[in-house]
Amino acid sequence: MNCIIQCRLKKLVFVFSLIFICLAVYSQADKPALYFYAAPASSSSPEDPAAVKMTRDLLFSQLSSLDLFVIRDKRDTEYSPDLIKKHAANDFLFYAEIYEKNGEWLSKMHLIEAASAKETVLQNSYEGYYKILMEAKSSLTALIKQFNTGNTSSAPQEIPAQPAAATGNISGTWFGENHIDKIVLLRGGRGFVIFKNGASMNISVSIDGNTVTAVQQSKPDASFFPEIPRETALIKAPDAAPIRWELTIKNDSLMQGVKSGLVAEYDAAGVLSVREGSTPVEWHR
């Protein structure tokens, strides 16, 4: 009897997976393609290539999360005007120049329409590259809005400095979970979790005494659960509670605690079950 029930459950999971895939394909068919290129090497000479790469990867993830385009990854190819001729009329091209100059960081985002070669540029200046990360999504939204309103360029804008918050002493880049590439904690109570599968999650960050609490702020996404089989994550993620970390500061470079969210378990027969639970985690820098 149990075998029959398990077989039926597996068939249901398979059917739901097909439905999700069909819906995804259908929704993408109505979206234009956006090709995300690397900035021309001659456009800037970054003093901190790692910071530039992190910022570029986050922009790629945030563009994907806007769900306005079918994103094509060309980050290994430098942008050149000659590339426009090779694209279909309804394609868009994007690249971002991120570099440091005279003690400040500059972000210059380019959005090009292949049909007309119309180029829209959004340029901002920041006190530090972490500010670029904080404003990534809003800057991309502003760039697209600027394109739609017909403006092709903008003067540099100064992003006002935010007051240092209690989270200042833990700000920086952290590591420590198998499926996570890095965790970026920012001053002001915000941060990002960048997964190895390319997903990016916005988090809120607070500190109370020696305890750090980080909570998911992004909308639910199956990509936030890479340890769970994809077809199951697609079903479970929409109703999952926000992922939450409760960490104790051990020293300047180590935090330990628990992560609460969906966890996958297999019984002795290898049958998968997914539930809300907690797992021990360790972050270090």
ChimeraX commands (.cxc) that place a marker at each C-alpha (Angstrom):
marker #1 position 0.00,0.00,0.00 radius 0.5
marker #1 position 2.83,2.39,0.94 radius 0.5
marker #1 position 4.52,1.62,-2.35 radius 0.5
marker #1 position 1.36,2.58,-4.27 radius 0.5
marker #1 position 1.07,5.87,-2.35 radius 0.5
marker #1 position 4.74,6.68,-2.97 radius 0.5
marker #1 position 4.34,6.00,-6.69 radius 0.5
marker #1 position 1.33,8.28,-6.87 radius 0.5
marker #1 position 3.18,11.02,-5.01 radius 0.5
marker #1 position 6.11,10.73,-7.39 radius 0.5
marker #1 position 3.73,11.01,-10.36 radius 0.5
marker #1 position 2.13,14.11,-8.84 radius 0.5
marker #1 position 5.55,15.72,-8.30 radius 0.5
marker #1 position 6.45,14.92,-11.93 radius 0.5
marker #1 position 3.20,16.42,-13.24 radius 0.5
marker #1 position 3.61,19.60,-11.18 radius 0.5
marker #1 position 7.21,19.92,-12.38 radius 0.5
marker #1 position 6.07,19.73,-16.00 radius 0.5
marker #1 position 3.44,22.40,-15.34 radius 0.5
marker #1 position 6.03,24.74,-13.80 radius 0.5
marker #1 position 8.43,24.17,-16.71 radius 0.5
marker #1 position 5.70,24.84,-19.29 radius 0.5
marker #1 position 4.63,28.01,-17.50 radius 0.5
marker #1 position 8.24,29.20,-17.33 radius 0.5
marker #1 position 8.79,28.58,-21.05 radius 0.5
marker #1 position 5.53,30.32,-21.93 radius 0.5
marker #1 position 6.32,33.38,-19.80 radius 0.5
marker #1 position 9.82,33.71,-21.25 radius 0.5
marker #1 position 8.50,33.62,-24.80 radius 0.5
marker #1 position 6.97,37.09,-24.32 radius 0.5
marker #1 position 10.12,38.68,-22.89 radius 0.5
marker #1 position 12.93,40.29,-24.91 radius 0.5
marker #1 position 16.42,38.88,-24.53 radius 0.5
marker #1 position 19.01,40.94,-22.66 radius 0.5
marker #1 position 22.66,40.05,-23.20 radius 0.5
marker #1 position 24.84,40.90,-20.19 radius 0.5
marker #1 position 28.37,41.71,-21.43 radius 0.5
marker #1 position 31.61,42.55,-19.65 radius 0.5
marker #1 position 32.73,46.17,-19.81 radius 0.5
marker #1 position 35.39,46.99,-22.45 radius 0.5
marker #1 position 38.85,46.60,-20.91 radius 0.5
marker #1 position 39.81,50.09,-22.07 radius 0.5
marker #1 position 36.87,51.73,-20.26 radius 0.5
marker #1 position 38.36,51.48,-16.78 radius 0.5
marker #1 position 41.24,50.04,-14.79 radius 0.5
marker #1 position 39.83,48.78,-11.49 radius 0.5
marker #1 position 42.18,48.72,-8.52 radius 0.5
marker #1 position 40.15,45.96,-6.90 radius 0.5
marker #1 position 39.12,43.36,-9.54 radius 0.5
marker #1 position 37.45,41.15,-6.88 radius 0.5
marker #1 position 35.16,44.01,-5.82 radius 0.5
marker #1 position 34.28,44.73,-9.45 radius 0.5
marker #1 position 33.50,41.06,-10.13 radius 0.5
marker #1 position 31.29,40.83,-7.03 radius 0.5
marker #1 position 29.38,43.95,-8.07 radius 0.5
marker #1 position 28.98,42.74,-11.66 radius 0.5
marker #1 position 27.73,39.32,-10.49 radius 0.5
marker #1 position 25.20,40.97,-8.19 radius 0.5
marker #1 position 23.95,43.19,-11.03 radius 0.5
marker #1 position 23.49,40.07,-13.15 radius 0.5
marker #1 position 21.47,38.42,-10.39 radius 0.5
marker #1 position 19.36,41.52,-9.73 radius 0.5
marker #1 position 18.60,41.95,-13.45 radius 0.5
marker #1 position 17.39,38.36,-13.50 radius 0.5
marker #1 position 15.17,38.95,-10.45 radius 0.5
marker #1 position 13.45,41.92,-12.15 radius 0.5
marker #1 position 11.86,39.32,-14.45 radius 0.5
marker #1 position 11.62,41.76,-17.37 radius 0.5
marker #1 position 14.04,40.02,-19.74 radius 0.5
marker #1 position 15.36,36.62,-20.64 radius 0.5
marker #1 position 18.93,37.14,-19.41 radius 0.5
marker #1 position 21.77,35.80,-21.56 radius 0.5
marker #1 position 25.12,35.49,-19.82 radius 0.5
marker #1 position 27.96,37.05,-21.84 radius 0.5
marker #1 position 30.06,38.17,-18.89 radius 0.5
marker #1 position 33.13,36.53,-20.42 radius 0.5
marker #1 position 32.82,38.68,-23.56 radius 0.5
marker #1 position 33.77,42.37,-23.66 radius 0.5
marker #1 position 31.17,44.69,-25.13 radius 0.5
marker #1 position 31.90,46.27,-28.51 radius 0.5
marker #1 position 29.59,48.37,-30.73 radius 0.5
marker #1 position 30.24,45.83,-33.50 radius 0.5
marker #1 position 28.28,43.27,-31.50 radius 0.5
marker #1 position 25.03,45.16,-32.07 radius 0.5
marker #1 position 24.95,44.05,-35.71 radius 0.5
marker #1 position 25.01,40.40,-34.66 radius 0.5
marker #1 position 21.85,40.66,-32.55 radius 0.5
marker #1 position 18.19,40.31,-33.43 radius 0.5
marker #1 position 16.18,43.54,-33.64 radius 0.5
marker #1 position 14.33,42.90,-30.37 radius 0.5
marker #1 position 17.49,42.14,-28.34 radius 0.5
marker #1 position 18.99,44.38,-25.66 radius 0.5
marker #1 position 22.63,44.63,-24.63 radius 0.5
marker #1 position 23.90,45.60,-21.19 radius 0.5
marker #1 position 27.26,46.24,-19.57 radius 0.5
marker #1 position 28.41,48.08,-16.46 radius 0.5
marker #1 position 31.64,49.97,-15.82 radius 0.5
marker #1 position 32.63,49.79,-12.14 radius 0.5
marker #1 position 35.82,51.52,-11.10 radius 0.5
marker #1 position 37.48,53.68,-8.47 radius 0.5
marker #1 position 38.64,57.21,-9.23 radius 0.5
marker #1 position 39.96,59.92,-6.92 radius 0.5
marker #1 position 38.84,58.10,-3.80 radius 0.5
marker #1 position 35.27,57.36,-4.92 radius 0.5
marker #1 position 33.60,54.52,-6.76 radius 0.5
marker #1 position 31.80,55.13,-10.04 radius 0.5
marker #1 position 29.09,52.99,-11.58 radius 0.5
marker #1 position 28.18,53.54,-15.21 radius 0.5
marker #1 position 25.45,51.25,-16.57 radius 0.5
marker #1 position 24.72,50.98,-20.30 radius 0.5
marker #1 position 21.52,49.63,-21.86 radius 0.5
marker #1 position 21.47,49.37,-25.67 radius 0.5
marker #1 position 18.57,48.51,-27.96 radius 0.5
marker #1 position 19.83,46.43,-30.89 radius 0.5
marker #1 position 17.16,47.60,-33.37 radius 0.5
marker #1 position 18.03,51.31,-33.17 radius 0.5
marker #1 position 21.42,51.22,-31.40 radius 0.5
marker #1 position 19.84,53.61,-28.88 radius 0.5
marker #1 position 21.99,53.69,-25.75 radius 0.5
marker #1 position 20.87,54.77,-22.30 radius 0.5
marker #1 position 23.49,55.45,-19.63 radius 0.5
marker #1 position 23.01,55.80,-15.88 radius 0.5
marker #1 position 26.02,57.04,-13.93 radius 0.5
marker #1 position 26.35,57.32,-10.14 radius 0.5
marker #1 position 29.18,58.00,-7.72 radius 0.5
marker #1 position 29.58,56.38,-4.31 radius 0.5
marker #1 position 31.83,56.59,-1.26 radius 0.5
marker #1 position 32.50,52.85,-1.41 radius 0.5
marker #1 position 31.66,49.93,-3.67 radius 0.5
marker #1 position 29.39,48.42,-1.00 radius 0.5
marker #1 position 27.05,51.36,-1.68 radius 0.5
marker #1 position 26.81,50.15,-5.29 radius 0.5
marker #1 position 25.62,46.79,-3.96 radius 0.5
marker #1 position 23.03,48.46,-1.75 radius 0.5
marker #1 position 21.59,50.47,-4.63 radius 0.5
marker #1 position 21.96,47.84,-7.38 radius 0.5
marker #1 position 18.30,46.98,-7.86 radius 0.5
marker #1 position 17.03,50.56,-7.65 radius 0.5
marker #1 position 19.75,51.71,-10.09 radius 0.5
marker #1 position 18.80,49.04,-12.61 radius 0.5
marker #1 position 15.13,49.98,-12.28 radius 0.5
marker #1 position 16.06,53.65,-12.82 radius 0.5
marker #1 position 18.10,52.75,-15.90 radius 0.5
marker #1 position 15.17,50.88,-17.49 radius 0.5
marker #1 position 12.75,53.68,-16.60 radius 0.5
marker #1 position 15.15,56.19,-18.11 radius 0.5
marker #1 position 15.30,54.12,-21.32 radius 0.5
marker #1 position 11.50,53.96,-21.52 radius 0.5
marker #1 position 11.12,57.73,-21.05 radius 0.5
marker #1 position 13.54,58.45,-23.87 radius 0.5
marker #1 position 16.49,59.87,-21.90 radius 0.5
marker #1 position 19.82,58.53,-23.08 radius 0.5
marker #1 position 22.20,59.77,-20.39 radius 0.5
marker #1 position 22.29,61.19,-16.91 radius 0.5
marker #1 position 24.74,63.32,-14.96 radius 0.5
marker #1 position 26.59,61.60,-12.10 radius 0.5
marker #1 position 24.56,61.51,-8.91 radius 0.5
marker #1 position 26.06,61.59,-5.44 radius 0.5
marker #1 position 24.56,58.92,-3.22 radius 0.5
marker #1 position 24.40,60.39,0.29 radius 0.5
marker #1 position 26.37,58.60,2.96 radius 0.5
marker #1 position 24.35,56.55,5.42 radius 0.5
marker #1 position 25.12,56.86,9.13 radius 0.5
marker #1 position 27.07,53.96,10.59 radius 0.5
marker #1 position 24.75,51.54,12.35 radius 0.5
marker #1 position 25.32,48.99,15.06 radius 0.5
marker #1 position 26.07,46.49,12.30 radius 0.5
marker #1 position 29.17,48.42,11.25 radius 0.5
marker #1 position 31.62,46.16,13.10 radius 0.5
marker #1 position 30.42,43.06,11.21 radius 0.5
marker #1 position 30.17,44.68,7.77 radius 0.5
marker #1 position 32.18,42.99,5.07 radius 0.5
marker #1 position 32.26,39.71,3.15 radius 0.5
marker #1 position 31.66,36.42,4.96 radius 0.5
marker #1 position 31.88,32.77,3.88 radius 0.5
marker #1 position 31.00,29.41,5.34 radius 0.5
marker #1 position 28.03,27.49,3.85 radius 0.5
marker #1 position 28.36,24.77,1.22 radius 0.5
marker #1 position 25.84,26.21,-1.26 radius 0.5
marker #1 position 26.64,29.89,-0.64 radius 0.5
marker #1 position 29.40,31.73,-2.49 radius 0.5
marker #1 position 29.54,34.70,-0.13 radius 0.5
marker #1 position 27.51,36.77,2.34 radius 0.5
marker #1 position 27.90,40.56,2.12 radius 0.5
marker #1 position 26.89,42.46,5.26 radius 0.5
marker #1 position 26.49,46.22,4.83 radius 0.5
marker #1 position 26.35,49.10,7.25 radius 0.5
marker #1 position 22.80,50.24,7.79 radius 0.5
marker #1 position 21.22,46.86,8.49 radius 0.5
marker #1 position 21.17,45.38,5.00 radius 0.5
marker #1 position 23.06,42.72,3.09 radius 0.5
marker #1 position 23.12,40.10,0.34 radius 0.5
marker #1 position 23.53,36.35,0.18 radius 0.5
marker #1 position 25.02,35.23,-3.12 radius 0.5
marker #1 position 24.53,31.54,-3.88 radius 0.5
marker #1 position 26.87,29.38,-5.94 radius 0.5
marker #1 position 24.01,28.74,-8.39 radius 0.5
marker #1 position 23.93,32.48,-9.19 radius 0.5
marker #1 position 20.89,33.43,-7.09 radius 0.5
marker #1 position 21.04,36.52,-4.89 radius 0.5
marker #1 position 18.96,37.15,-1.76 radius 0.5
marker #1 position 18.44,40.48,-0.02 radius 0.5
marker #1 position 18.59,40.23,3.78 radius 0.5
marker #1 position 17.96,42.52,6.72 radius 0.5
marker #1 position 20.63,42.45,9.41 radius 0.5
marker #1 position 20.35,43.41,13.09 radius 0.5
marker #1 position 22.62,42.98,16.08 radius 0.5
marker #1 position 21.61,42.71,19.73 radius 0.5
marker #1 position 24.51,42.42,22.09 radius 0.5
marker #1 position 26.50,39.46,20.80 radius 0.5
marker #1 position 23.73,38.06,18.57 radius 0.5
marker #1 position 23.38,38.76,14.86 radius 0.5
marker #1 position 20.04,38.13,13.14 radius 0.5
marker #1 position 19.79,38.01,9.34 radius 0.5
marker #1 position 16.38,37.53,7.68 radius 0.5
marker #1 position 15.45,36.96,4.03 radius 0.5
marker #1 position 13.79,40.00,2.43 radius 0.5
marker #1 position 13.64,38.81,-1.20 radius 0.5
marker #1 position 10.50,37.14,-2.52 radius 0.5
marker #1 position 10.48,33.31,-2.30 radius 0.5
marker #1 position 12.67,31.54,-4.82 radius 0.5
marker #1 position 13.40,27.84,-5.30 radius 0.5
marker #1 position 17.04,28.77,-5.99 radius 0.5
marker #1 position 17.42,29.66,-2.29 radius 0.5
marker #1 position 17.20,25.92,-1.51 radius 0.5
marker #1 position 19.90,24.32,-3.70 radius 0.5
marker #1 position 20.22,21.40,-1.27 radius 0.5
marker #1 position 16.61,20.36,-2.08 radius 0.5
marker #1 position 15.83,18.65,-5.42 radius 0.5
marker #1 position 14.75,21.34,-7.87 radius 0.5
marker #1 position 11.31,19.93,-8.66 radius 0.5
marker #1 position 10.49,19.73,-4.94 radius 0.5
marker #1 position 11.91,23.21,-4.21 radius 0.5
marker #1 position 9.68,24.71,-6.93 radius 0.5
marker #1 position 6.64,23.37,-5.10 radius 0.5
marker #1 position 7.73,24.14,-1.53 radius 0.5
marker #1 position 9.46,27.53,-1.93 radius 0.5
marker #1 position 6.39,29.75,-2.58 radius 0.5
marker #1 position 4.89,28.93,0.84 radius 0.5
marker #1 position 8.14,28.73,2.80 radius 0.5
marker #1 position 8.81,31.07,5.71 radius 0.5
marker #1 position 11.67,33.55,5.17 radius 0.5
marker #1 position 15.08,32.01,5.79 radius 0.5
marker #1 position 16.53,33.23,9.08 radius 0.5
marker #1 position 20.00,33.11,10.62 radius 0.5
marker #1 position 20.69,33.53,14.36 radius 0.5
marker #1 position 24.43,33.83,14.91 radius 0.5
marker #1 position 26.65,34.45,17.90 radius 0.5
marker #1 position 29.76,36.59,17.38 radius 0.5
marker #1 position 32.76,34.56,18.54 radius 0.5
marker #1 position 35.43,37.03,17.41 radius 0.5
marker #1 position 36.08,39.54,14.62 radius 0.5
marker #1 position 36.26,36.80,11.99 radius 0.5
marker #1 position 33.91,34.06,13.22 radius 0.5
marker #1 position 30.16,33.75,13.86 radius 0.5
marker #1 position 28.34,30.52,14.75 radius 0.5
marker #1 position 24.66,29.68,15.11 radius 0.5
marker #1 position 21.68,28.19,13.31 radius 0.5
marker #1 position 19.90,28.70,10.01 radius 0.5
marker #1 position 16.11,28.23,9.98 radius 0.5
marker #1 position 14.21,27.35,6.83 radius 0.5
marker #1 position 13.29,24.39,4.66 radius 0.5
marker #1 position 15.42,21.30,5.23 radius 0.5
marker #1 position 15.49,18.05,3.28 radius 0.5
marker #1 position 15.49,14.67,5.02 radius 0.5
marker #1 position 15.64,11.12,3.65 radius 0.5
marker #1 position 14.38,8.09,5.54 radius 0.5
marker #1 position 16.01,4.66,5.54 radius 0.5
marker #1 position 14.22,3.80,2.29 radius 0.5
marker #1 position 15.55,6.94,0.59 radius 0.5
marker #1 position 12.18,8.71,0.55 radius 0.5
marker #1 position 12.52,12.51,0.64 radius 0.5
marker #1 position 10.60,14.73,3.05 radius 0.5
marker #1 position 10.87,18.52,3.34 radius 0.5
marker #1 position 9.98,20.45,6.49 radius 0.5
marker #1 position 10.75,23.66,8.34 radius 0.5
marker #1 position 13.80,23.12,10.51 radius 0.5
marker #1 position 17.18,24.40,11.66 radius 0.5
marker #1 position 20.76,23.50,10.78 radius 0.5
marker #1 position 24.03,24.59,12.43 radius 0.5
marker #1 position 26.07,27.12,10.42 radius 0.5
marker #1 position 29.35,28.94,10.72 radius 0.5
marker #1 position 30.36,32.18,8.99 radius 0.5
marker #1 position 33.97,33.35,8.79 radius 0.5
marker #1 position 35.97,36.07,7.03 radius 0.5
marker link #1:1,2 radius 0.2
marker link #1:2,3 radius 0.2
marker link #1:3,4 radius 0.2
marker link #1:4,5 radius 0.2
marker link #1:5,6 radius 0.2
marker link #1:6,7 radius 0.2
marker link #1:7,8 radius 0.2
marker link #1:8,9 radius 0.2
marker link #1:9,10 radius 0.2
marker link #1:10,11 radius 0.2
marker link #1:11,12 radius 0.2
marker link #1:12,13 radius 0.2
marker link #1:13,14 radius 0.2
marker link #1:14,15 radius 0.2
marker link #1:15,16 radius 0.2
marker link #1:16,17 radius 0.2
marker link #1:17,18 radius 0.2
marker link #1:18,19 radius 0.2
marker link #1:19,20 radius 0.2
marker link #1:20,21 radius 0.2
marker link #1:21,22 radius 0.2
marker link #1:22,23 radius 0.2
marker link #1:23,24 radius 0.2
marker link #1:24,25 radius 0.2
marker link #1:25,26 radius 0.2
marker link #1:26,27 radius 0.2
marker link #1:27,28 radius 0.2
marker link #1:28,29 radius 0.2
marker link #1:29,30 radius 0.2
marker link #1:30,31 radius 0.2
marker link #1:31,32 radius 0.2
marker link #1:32,33 radius 0.2
marker link #1:33,34 radius 0.2
marker link #1:34,35 radius 0.2
marker link #1:35,36 radius 0.2
marker link #1:36,37 radius 0.2
marker link #1:37,38 radius 0.2
marker link #1:38,39 radius 0.2
marker link #1:39,40 radius 0.2
marker link #1:40,41 radius 0.2
marker link #1:41,42 radius 0.2
marker link #1:42,43 radius 0.2
marker link #1:43,44 radius 0.2
marker link #1:44,45 radius 0.2
marker link #1:45,46 radius 0.2
marker link #1:46,47 radius 0.2
marker link #1:47,48 radius 0.2
marker link #1:48,49 radius 0.2
marker link #1:49,50 radius 0.2
marker link #1:50,51 radius 0.2
marker link #1:51,52 radius 0.2
marker link #1:52,53 radius 0.2
marker link #1:53,54 radius 0.2
marker link #1:54,55 radius 0.2
marker link #1:55,56 radius 0.2
marker link #1:56,57 radius 0.2
marker link #1:57,58 radius 0.2
marker link #1:58,59 radius 0.2
marker link #1:59,60 radius 0.2
marker link #1:60,61 radius 0.2
marker link #1:61,62 radius 0.2
marker link #1:62,63 radius 0.2
marker link #1:63,64 radius 0.2
marker link #1:64,65 radius 0.2
marker link #1:65,66 radius 0.2
marker link #1:66,67 radius 0.2
marker link #1:67,68 radius 0.2
marker link #1:68,69 radius 0.2
marker link #1:69,70 radius 0.2
marker link #1:70,71 radius 0.2
marker link #1:71,72 radius 0.2
marker link #1:72,73 radius 0.2
marker link #1:73,74 radius 0.2
marker link #1:74,75 radius 0.2
marker link #1:75,76 radius 0.2
marker link #1:76,77 radius 0.2
marker link #1:77,78 radius 0.2
marker link #1:78,79 radius 0.2
marker link #1:79,80 radius 0.2
marker link #1:80,81 radius 0.2
marker link #1:81,82 radius 0.2
marker link #1:82,83 radius 0.2
marker link #1:83,84 radius 0.2
marker link #1:84,85 radius 0.2
marker link #1:85,86 radius 0.2
marker link #1:86,87 radius 0.2
marker link #1:87,88 radius 0.2
marker link #1:88,89 radius 0.2
marker link #1:89,90 radius 0.2
marker link #1:90,91 radius 0.2
marker link #1:91,92 radius 0.2
marker link #1:92,93 radius 0.2
marker link #1:93,94 radius 0.2
marker link #1:94,95 radius 0.2
marker link #1:95,96 radius 0.2
marker link #1:96,97 radius 0.2
marker link #1:97,98 radius 0.2
marker link #1:98,99 radius 0.2
marker link #1:99,100 radius 0.2
marker link #1:100,101 radius 0.2
marker link #1:101,102 radius 0.2
marker link #1:102,103 radius 0.2
marker link #1:103,104 radius 0.2
marker link #1:104,105 radius 0.2
marker link #1:105,106 radius 0.2
marker link #1:106,107 radius 0.2
marker link #1:107,108 radius 0.2
marker link #1:108,109 radius 0.2
marker link #1:109,110 radius 0.2
marker link #1:110,111 radius 0.2
marker link #1:111,112 radius 0.2
marker link #1:112,113 radius 0.2
marker link #1:113,114 radius 0.2
marker link #1:114,115 radius 0.2
marker link #1:115,116 radius 0.2
marker link #1:116,117 radius 0.2
marker link #1:117,118 radius 0.2
marker link #1:118,119 radius 0.2
marker link #1:119,120 radius 0.2
marker link #1:120,121 radius 0.2
marker link #1:121,122 radius 0.2
marker link #1:122,123 radius 0.2
marker link #1:123,124 radius 0.2
marker link #1:124,125 radius 0.2
marker link #1:125,126 radius 0.2
marker link #1:126,127 radius 0.2
marker link #1:127,128 radius 0.2
marker link #1:128,129 radius 0.2
marker link #1:129,130 radius 0.2
marker link #1:130,131 radius 0.2
marker link #1:131,132 radius 0.2
marker link #1:132,133 radius 0.2
marker link #1:133,134 radius 0.2
marker link #1:134,135 radius 0.2
marker link #1:135,136 radius 0.2
marker link #1:136,137 radius 0.2
marker link #1:137,138 radius 0.2
marker link #1:138,139 radius 0.2
marker link #1:139,140 radius 0.2
marker link #1:140,141 radius 0.2
marker link #1:141,142 radius 0.2
marker link #1:142,143 radius 0.2
marker link #1:143,144 radius 0.2
marker link #1:144,145 radius 0.2
marker link #1:145,146 radius 0.2
marker link #1:146,147 radius 0.2
marker link #1:147,148 radius 0.2
marker link #1:148,149 radius 0.2
marker link #1:149,150 radius 0.2
marker link #1:150,151 radius 0.2
marker link #1:151,152 radius 0.2
marker link #1:152,153 radius 0.2
marker link #1:153,154 radius 0.2
marker link #1:154,155 radius 0.2
marker link #1:155,156 radius 0.2
marker link #1:156,157 radius 0.2
marker link #1:157,158 radius 0.2
marker link #1:158,159 radius 0.2
marker link #1:159,160 radius 0.2
marker link #1:160,161 radius 0.2
marker link #1:161,162 radius 0.2
marker link #1:162,163 radius 0.2
marker link #1:163,164 radius 0.2
marker link #1:164,165 radius 0.2
marker link #1:165,166 radius 0.2
marker link #1:166,167 radius 0.2
marker link #1:167,168 radius 0.2
marker link #1:168,169 radius 0.2
marker link #1:169,170 radius 0.2
marker link #1:170,171 radius 0.2
marker link #1:171,172 radius 0.2
marker link #1:172,173 radius 0.2
marker link #1:173,174 radius 0.2
marker link #1:174,175 radius 0.2
marker link #1:175,176 radius 0.2
marker link #1:176,177 radius 0.2
marker link #1:177,178 radius 0.2
marker link #1:178,179 radius 0.2
marker link #1:179,180 radius 0.2
marker link #1:180,181 radius 0.2
marker link #1:181,182 radius 0.2
marker link #1:182,183 radius 0.2
marker link #1:183,184 radius 0.2
marker link #1:184,185 radius 0.2
marker link #1:185,186 radius 0.2
marker link #1:186,187 radius 0.2
marker link #1:187,188 radius 0.2
marker link #1:188,189 radius 0.2
marker link #1:189,190 radius 0.2
marker link #1:190,191 radius 0.2
marker link #1:191,192 radius 0.2
marker link #1:192,193 radius 0.2
marker link #1:193,194 radius 0.2
marker link #1:194,195 radius 0.2
marker link #1:195,196 radius 0.2
marker link #1:196,197 radius 0.2
marker link #1:197,198 radius 0.2
marker link #1:198,199 radius 0.2
marker link #1:199,200 radius 0.2
marker link #1:200,201 radius 0.2
marker link #1:201,202 radius 0.2
marker link #1:202,203 radius 0.2
marker link #1:203,204 radius 0.2
marker link #1:204,205 radius 0.2
marker link #1:205,206 radius 0.2
marker link #1:206,207 radius 0.2
marker link #1:207,208 radius 0.2
marker link #1:208,209 radius 0.2
marker link #1:209,210 radius 0.2
marker link #1:210,211 radius 0.2
marker link #1:211,212 radius 0.2
marker link #1:212,213 radius 0.2
marker link #1:213,214 radius 0.2
marker link #1:214,215 radius 0.2
marker link #1:215,216 radius 0.2
marker link #1:216,217 radius 0.2
marker link #1:217,218 radius 0.2
marker link #1:218,219 radius 0.2
marker link #1:219,220 radius 0.2
marker link #1:220,221 radius 0.2
marker link #1:221,222 radius 0.2
marker link #1:222,223 radius 0.2
marker link #1:223,224 radius 0.2
marker link #1:224,225 radius 0.2
marker link #1:225,226 radius 0.2
marker link #1:226,227 radius 0.2
marker link #1:227,228 radius 0.2
marker link #1:228,229 radius 0.2
marker link #1:229,230 radius 0.2
marker link #1:230,231 radius 0.2
marker link #1:231,232 radius 0.2
marker link #1:232,233 radius 0.2
marker link #1:233,234 radius 0.2
marker link #1:234,235 radius 0.2
marker link #1:235,236 radius 0.2
marker link #1:236,237 radius 0.2
marker link #1:237,238 radius 0.2
marker link #1:238,239 radius 0.2
marker link #1:239,240 radius 0.2
marker link #1:240,241 radius 0.2
marker link #1:241,242 radius 0.2
marker link #1:242,243 radius 0.2
marker link #1:243,244 radius 0.2
marker link #1:244,245 radius 0.2
marker link #1:245,246 radius 0.2
marker link #1:246,247 radius 0.2
marker link #1:247,248 radius 0.2
marker link #1:248,249 radius 0.2
marker link #1:249,250 radius 0.2
marker link #1:250,251 radius 0.2
marker link #1:251,252 radius 0.2
marker link #1:252,253 radius 0.2
marker link #1:253,254 radius 0.2
marker link #1:254,255 radius 0.2
marker link #1:255,256 radius 0.2
marker link #1:256,257 radius 0.2
marker link #1:257,258 radius 0.2
marker link #1:258,259 radius 0.2
marker link #1:259,260 radius 0.2
marker link #1:260,261 radius 0.2
marker link #1:261,262 radius 0.2
marker link #1:262,263 radius 0.2
marker link #1:263,264 radius 0.2
marker link #1:264,265 radius 0.2
marker link #1:265,266 radius 0.2
marker link #1:266,267 radius 0.2
marker link #1:267,268 radius 0.2
marker link #1:268,269 radius 0.2
marker link #1:269,270 radius 0.2
marker link #1:270,271 radius 0.2
marker link #1:271,272 radius 0.2
marker link #1:272,273 radius 0.2
marker link #1:273,274 radius 0.2
marker link #1:274,275 radius 0.2
marker link #1:275,276 radius 0.2
marker link #1:276,277 radius 0.2
marker link #1:277,278 radius 0.2
marker link #1:278,279 radius 0.2
marker link #1:279,280 radius 0.2
marker link #1:280,281 radius 0.2
marker link #1:281,282 radius 0.2
marker link #1:282,283 radius 0.2
marker link #1:283,284 radius 0.2
marker link #1:284,285 radius 0.2
view
